[in-house]
Amino acid sequence: MKICIIVDDYMPDSIKVGAKMMHELACELINQGHQVSVITPDISVSSVKVEKLDGVNIYRFHSGKIKNIGRVERAINETLLSWNAWKYTKNILKNNPHELIVYYSPTIFFGLFVYILKKQWNAKSYLILRDFFPQWTIDNKILKKHSPITYYFKFFERINYAVADKIGVMSKKNLEWFKNYYKTDKPLDVMYNWTNLHMFNKKNNKYREKLKLKNKVIFFYGGNLGQAQDMMNIVRLAINMKNEKQAHFVLVGAGDEYELIQDNIRSQNIKNITLLPSVNQQEFKQMLSEFDVGLFTLNKNHKTHNFPGKLLAYMLQEKPILGSINSGNDLKNILENFNAGLVTINGEDQLFYKNAKRLLNKNFRIEIGKNAKKLLIDKFSVKNTVKQIIK
């Protein structure tokens, strides 16, 4: 089968988990005998660039910047994604039909492009829905429910859903929520996040030595540092852990709370946090291989049930998971049923602290980490994802 993947960020230069996941999906589809093309925006090309990576045909089309910029500029550039995608790729794609389109959200702005391609190719489409935007911004009081900009985003959100023949959300709780939120007879799936099972072998202790953390138990967070995560949740944890001299926190990434974290480290003279900018995927894997605990946090105001993609990297490297989530999120049950992590509700600061303190014990970390790897194999293999999509 010829399959077209549409995603707003892609390998090899991307630092985003979504880009890594979609490349692993593309590679596994090829391993199972399919032909795969990826269409993705790229600010460095002037029109369209055609290249190949690990057997995947990649069409990179010109776009304005859509990551780590101001909200207004980002909204404008994302709105233009479908327009630019068709403008720069139509001469290549018109006579290159595919039978299936798999597209990834976020972003919500590829719906019109998918609609055009479906008509052009008479193809089916599968939406991998990882983010309920703009709803999470309403929940977190970033946007007002009835503002003009919210209605603007909801217009494109509806198109994004309407052009899908099937939609895959990331958990059972998300499925329940989505059925209530978006009244539809459209077929829906629970499609967990995924990864391949190729473990990264630690090469050295480069980052422990560089950061002078040789004998520390390192709690590592890598990814988006934004309001959706509520990074001050981890800052509070670090402050509560200040007397645990073994413990140190390393936060790596970019986002709209990066400066907030930086300011709090300075103003409160926090000694047990190291804040670093984003790194590429290889450096991220090297860091994770050296460090001890995988951290994640979700804003307590979320009504939806996010499953951060970074958790798969933690599981793959057999790292115990320490997390704080919004109430009702079934991620807590998934991790705890496998004894793969310790999870609290955001706001339960003392329990979050107690769980972190438990993970200072090396034998306990090893036990939980092995269980995390078992959970990954059982539920989050990319092979299972491919079977689900093709079915």
Buried (B, 14 or more C-beta within 10 A) or exposed (E): EBBBBBBBBBBEEBBBBBBBBBBBBBBBBBEEEBBBBBBBBBEEBEEBBEEEBEEBBBBBBBBBEBBBEEEEEBBEBBBBBBEBBBBBBEEBBEEBEBBBBBBBBBBBBBBBBBBBBBEBBEBBBBBBBBBBBBBBBBBBEBBEEEEEBBEEBBEBBEBBBBBBBBBBBBBBBBBBBBEEEBEEEEEBBEBBBBBBBEEBEEEEEBBBEEBEBEEBBBBBBBBBBBBBBBBBBBBBBBBBBBEBEEBBBBBBBBBBBBEBBBEBBEEEEBEBBBBBEBBEBEBBBBBBBBBBBBBBBBBBBBBBBBBBBBBBBBBBBBBBBBBBBBEBBBBBEBBEEBBBBBBBBBBBBEBBBEBBBBBBEEEEBEEBBEBBBBBBEEBBBBEBBBEBBEE
